[in-house]
């Protein structure tokens, strides 16, 4: 059976020749392939890793030779050791792969001496017939699609040797031997992958810039410095009659141990951990659940609205609810803030259905006539991570910490009262975050397309051979 390269790869290869001046003597459209099985011992030799290289030996026999195992970390190199026998060292250019790993198996090109434990296997190609780099690239898609792992689907010799490799036939005996054609195809693929990597690095730099912008948005809004230009553009677009620099803040609090403290702008309470019973079901969630919600809002899953949180449907004794004296539900527009483990995860409840949370979450209820929930929530995102005490379970904020949390409430302006200013600032933050998210979505799509392009090059080069050629 004889075949030729996919037409699109032929055109891309010609572009590569024009741009680089490499392999100009090769007429890629004339190259024909034959399908060679990995079980063909004339071309390939399989070498299995040795059972004797166990962890007990590896730990106490440090040396110069990498030992390859099943873990994909560091290209499967787990340590550097001394060989038990010199004959265990693999010196030839080859392709190795981890035999069994829940995350899959990956082929690696090796051009240095190494050792293998029983979880690793090498394919050594005949150095006159097959280029080891060519072999590696021809195996990548096969290993990805095979989804090797544990159990019945491991990458042992019997599974891998069934695969066929398209090997180019000689065009002439001097300049265009099979081996040189393989080298040319490898050069073409590596050049293409390098171009992809250049684009990826550009996206990486842009991503880092937008991550810094996202991180700085809320702090710089309350500092009123770095967002002046952005807010001015927003104010002009929305016909707002002030700039952020015009706003003065007064410091308010979410909690105080003084009675009738005028600086406190909300009611604060904690959730509870319910004691299980057969008396009734409630929807209850933990700090971990809170952190899994995207965006600022959460809904009750029983609501007709789109569910944004996965909650535990738990039977509880409604007369004995742990640390709380009575069962108090979260209300719509309440602000939920984690103050243990992952401090400062902030959400706003956006539903009328009853909902409950554990005692690692503060529930803030504001007076909607004077304070905007979103504004306070953004303020808490800024302030909560600034406080806390280290414990065995991570950072925890106690009530003494919470007395220090600052809420920056804007003073009235000539044509805007404090509540109106709060809503405008919250709108600005939300508007800017949405714009930033669109940029992240575009960049994520860019990463996705680059990954697909990488796979397309490999797929079209090795999997779309036209085997109808005579």
LINKA-V577829 format. One line per field, one symbol per residue. phi: phi as a letter, one per 30 degrees, with the letter a starting at -180 (. if undefined). psi: psi as a letter, one per 30 degrees, with the letter a starting at -180 (. if undefined). burial: I if it has 9 or more other C-alpha atoms within 8 Angstrom, else O. A space follows every 10 residues. Layout:
phi = ???
psi = ???
burial = ???
This chain:
phi = .bbbdeedde dddddddddc idhddccddc dcbbdcdddd ddcbbcbcdc dddceddddc bdaccdccbc dddhhidcac bcddbedddc cddabcaddb addjcbdbdb bbdabbddcb bbccdddccb dddddeddce deddddhdac idccdcdddd dddccdcdde cadccbdedd deddddeddd dddddddddd dddedddddd ddddddeded dddicdcedd dddddddchc cacddddccc dbbcaaccdh ddddcaccbc dacdcdacdl cbcbbceedd ddddiccbbd dddddedcbc cddbdbddcb cidddbdcdd ceidccbdbb icdjdbbcdb bcddbbbddd bdccccdddb bceddddddd edceddbkbd bdcjdbccdd dddcdccdcd dececbdedd deddddeddd dddddddddd ddddddeddd dddeddeddd dcccdddddc
psi = kklllkeeee eeeeeeeeef gkhffkjfff kllkjkkffj feekkkkklk ffileeeeeg ikafkkkkbf kfkhhgjflk lkkekeffkj flklklkkej kfglkkkkkk hlkllkafgl kkjjlkffek keeeeeeffe eeeeffhkbl bfilileeee ffkkkjkklk elfdfhleee eeeeeeeeee eeeeeeeeee eeeeeeeeef eeeeefeeef effgdfgeee eeeeeeeghk gllfffkkkk kllfkkgkkh jffkglkkll aljkkklgfl klkklleeee ffkkafkllk fflflkkgkj lkjkkljffj hbfkfljklk lkgkkkkkgl djkgkklkkh lfkkklllgg kkjkjljfff kkeeeeeeee eeeeffllkk lfgakkkafe efffkkjjkk lklegkleee eeeeeeeeee eeeeeeeeee eeeeeeeeee eeeeeeeeee effhkjggk.
burial = OIIIIIOOII OOIIOIIOOO OOOOOOOOOO IIIIIIIIOO OOIIIIOIII OOIOOOOIOO OIOOIIIIII IIOOOIIIII IIIOOOOIIO OOIIIIIIII IOOIIIIIIO OOIIIIIIII IIIIIIOOII IIIIIIIIII IIIIOOIIII OOOIIOOOII IIIIIIIIII IOOOOIIIII IIIIIIOIIO IOIOOIOOOI OOIOOOIOOI OOOIOOIIII IOOIOOIIOO IIOIIOOOOO OOIIOOIOOO IIIIIIOOOO OOOIIIIIOI IIIIIOOOOI IIIIIIIOII OOIOOOIIII IOIOOOIIIO IOOIIIIIOI IIOOOOOOOI IIIIIIIIII IIIIIIIIII IOOIIIIIII IIIIIIIOOO IIIIIIIIII IIIIIOIIOO OOOIIIIOOO IIIOIIIIII IOOOOOIIIO IIIOIIOIIO OOIOOIOOII OOIOOIIOOI OOOIIOIIII IIOIIIOOOO
